[in-house]
Amino acid sequence: FGISVAVGVIFGLYPARRAAAMNPIDALRHVA
């Protein structure tokens, strides 16, 4: 359970933090 939570946090926060560094419009376009 702890490992799955850690993996979820890593794969959830890293792209969000990278998208925050980019242009929000480009980030939304990349996600969608």
Helices and strands as residue ranges (DSSP letters): H 2-21, H 24-31
